[in-house]
Amino acid sequence: MHAFAGTDEMIADWRGRALALEAEVAKVVLGQERVVRLLLIAVFARGHVLLEGDVGVGKTTLLRAIARAIGGAYERVEGTIDLMPSDLVYDARIGDDGRPRVDPGPLLKRGADLSIFFFNEINRARPQVHSLLLRLMAEGTVSAFGREHVFPHLQVFADRNRVEREETFELPAAARDRFFMEVQVAVPEGREARRALIFDPRFHDTDRLVASVREGIIDHTRLCAVARAIQERVKASAAIETYTAALWDAVRTPAQVGIALPGIDMDRLVRGGASPRGMSFLVRAARVRAWLEGRDMIVPEDLRAVFPEVMAHRIFFDPVYEMRREPIAAALCATAFERVPAP
C-alpha cells in the first residue's frame, strides 16, 4: 500500500494541511484527540455531525476552532421552543426609524461563504425547524426572498441536550439518519488535560483561545473537490467489500450471526436501520481515515475506527431497549467486530 504520488500530489499536499489543521485544533481543545480526528474525517467526507455531551465540555470551542482553521463564515443558532423556521432565514425587527425591517437571518447574511452552521440544542426546536434543517442538510439550499439560496461549502453541526427533557422534541429517525456521524464529547480523562483546563488561564477566555488558532489552514472553497478526489483514489479490495457487507448483516440481524448480549432478546432487539445510505457513509468515512493515515486502500481498522459514530445512531431498537440505547449500541458494534472475521 503506497502513499499518493504523481498525479495525486495535490491530494498528498492536502493531507499535510489536514494534519496541520488537526494539530492546530488540538492545541486549544485538550484531551479530545479522538473527537478532533472524527470531526476532521467528517470535514473531508463532507458530512454533517451531531455532537452529544454535557454542558461545558468544549463543543462550541471545538467548532469555532475548526471553523477558524478552515476559513469561511461561521454562524450559530440557539434552539428554543419558540424558534420558527423563518427565524433561520429572516430577521424581522423594528428599525431605528421605527419602521418594520426584514433582513437576512443567520443562514442568509453570510450567503454562499457560509462554511459551518452550528445549531445548538437542536432538540429544543420544533419539528418544523427540523424539517427546514433537513432540507438544508440534504440539498444545501433554502428558499427565501423569492429565490433559492445555495450554500456550496456548508457543513452543519448540531448539539443535542441530553439532560433536560422538558420542552424538547426528539429528532425523528429521518433527521438522525441525515447526520453523517453522532459524536460523543466527554470530559477529558487525562490528568494533565484536566489540570490545564481548570487552572491555566489560557483556557478561561474562549474568544482569545479561538483567536490563537491559525486562520485559513485550508481553503474551504476547495473542500468538496478534494473530498471527491479522496473517494475516487482510496480503494476497497474485494475482501474489504465482503467484510463490510458481513458487518452490515451483523448489526441488522445480530441473532442470525450468533451475537448475544447479556439480558437482551436478540431476536427482538433490532427493529430497523443500518440502511444502504449508512453503509455508504461508513465507506466514505473509512476512505478519509485511510487517506489521513497515508494509505490508498481501506483496511479493517479504518472501518473499526469510525463504525460506532457512523452506524450506531442508524440502528433502531425495540422500544423496550431504547432507554438503554447508548450502552447497547456500543456493545452491539463491538461484538460485531468480534464475531465477523477480518480479512
DACOR-V670977 format. One record per backbone hydrogen bond with DSSP energy under -0.5 kcal/mol. NH is the residue of the N-H (numbers start at 0). CO is the residue of the C=O. If there is no record, write none. Layout:
# DACOR-V670977
nh->{NH | NH}
co->{CO | CO}
This chain:
# DACOR-V670977
nh->{7 | 8 | 11 | 12 | 13 | 14 | 15 | 16 | 17 | 18 | 19 | 20 | 21 | 22 | 23 | 24 | 25 | 26 | 26 | 27 | 27 | 28 | 29 | 31 | 35 | 36 | 37 | 38 | 39 | 40 | 41 | 42 | 43 | 44 | 45 | 45 | 46 | 48 | 49 | 50 | 50 | 51 | 52 | 56 | 61 | 62 | 63 | 64 | 65 | 66 | 67 | 68 | 69 | 70 | 72 | 74 | 76 | 78 | 78 | 82 | 86 | 87 | 87 | 88 | 88 | 89 | 90 | 92 | 92 | 94 | 94 | 97 | 100 | 102 | 104 | 105 | 106 | 107 | 108 | 110 | 112 | 113 | 114 | 115 | 116 | 117 | 117 | 118 | 118 | 119 | 119 | 121 | 121 | 123 | 124 | 125 | 128 | 129 | 130 | 131 | 132 | 133 | 134 | 135 | 136 | 137 | 138 | 139 | 139 | 140 | 141 | 143 | 146 | 148 | 150 | 151 | 153 | 154 | 156 | 157 | 158 | 159 | 161 | 167 | 168 | 175 | 176 | 177 | 177 | 178 | 178 | 179 | 179 | 180 | 181 | 182 | 184 | 185 | 193 | 194 | 195 | 196 | 197 | 198 | 199 | 200 | 202 | 203 | 204 | 205 | 208 | 209 | 210 | 211 | 211 | 212 | 215 | 216 | 216 | 217 | 219 | 219 | 221 | 222 | 225 | 226 | 227 | 228 | 229 | 230 | 231 | 232 | 233 | 234 | 234 | 240 | 241 | 242 | 243 | 244 | 245 | 246 | 247 | 248 | 249 | 250 | 251 | 252 | 255 | 256 | 256 | 257 | 258 | 263 | 265 | 267 | 268 | 269 | 270 | 270 | 271 | 273 | 278 | 279 | 280 | 281 | 282 | 283 | 284 | 285 | 286 | 287 | 288 | 289 | 290 | 291 | 292 | 293 | 294 | 297 | 301 | 302 | 303 | 304 | 305 | 305 | 306 | 307 | 309 | 310 | 311 | 311 | 313 | 314 | 315 | 315 | 316 | 317 | 320 | 321 | 322 | 323 | 324 | 327 | 328 | 329 | 330 | 331 | 332 | 333 | 334 | 335 | 336 | 337 | 338 | 339 | 340}
co->{4 | 5 | 7 | 8 | 9 | 10 | 11 | 12 | 13 | 14 | 15 | 16 | 17 | 18 | 19 | 20 | 21 | 22 | 23 | 23 | 24 | 24 | 27 | 28 | 31 | 32 | 33 | 34 | 35 | 36 | 37 | 38 | 39 | 40 | 41 | 42 | 41 | 155 | 180 | 48 | 157 | 182 | 159 | 53 | 57 | 58 | 59 | 60 | 61 | 62 | 63 | 64 | 65 | 66 | 112 | 115 | 117 | 76 | 119 | 79 | 83 | 83 | 84 | 84 | 85 | 85 | 102 | 90 | 100 | 92 | 98 | 94 | 92 | 90 | 88 | 86 | 87 | 104 | 104 | 107 | 109 | 110 | 72 | 72 | 154 | 74 | 115 | 116 | 156 | 76 | 117 | 118 | 158 | 120 | 121 | 82 | 125 | 125 | 126 | 127 | 128 | 129 | 130 | 131 | 132 | 133 | 134 | 134 | 135 | 134 | 148 | 146 | 143 | 141 | 139 | 149 | 150 | 114 | 116 | 48 | 118 | 50 | 159 | 164 | 122 | 171 | 172 | 173 | 174 | 174 | 175 | 47 | 177 | 47 | 308 | 49 | 51 | 183 | 189 | 190 | 191 | 192 | 193 | 194 | 195 | 198 | 199 | 200 | 200 | 203 | 204 | 205 | 206 | 207 | 208 | 209 | 67 | 68 | 213 | 68 | 69 | 217 | 218 | 219 | 221 | 222 | 223 | 224 | 225 | 226 | 227 | 228 | 229 | 232 | 295 | 236 | 237 | 238 | 239 | 240 | 241 | 242 | 243 | 244 | 245 | 246 | 247 | 248 | 252 | 252 | 253 | 254 | 253 | 260 | 263 | 264 | 264 | 265 | 268 | 315 | 315 | 313 | 274 | 275 | 276 | 277 | 278 | 279 | 280 | 281 | 282 | 283 | 284 | 285 | 286 | 287 | 288 | 290 | 289 | 234 | 298 | 298 | 299 | 300 | 301 | 302 | 302 | 303 | 305 | 306 | 306 | 307 | 310 | 311 | 271 | 313 | 314 | 268 | 317 | 317 | 318 | 320 | 321 | 323 | 324 | 325 | 326 | 327 | 328 | 329 | 330 | 331 | 332 | 333 | 334 | 335 | 338}
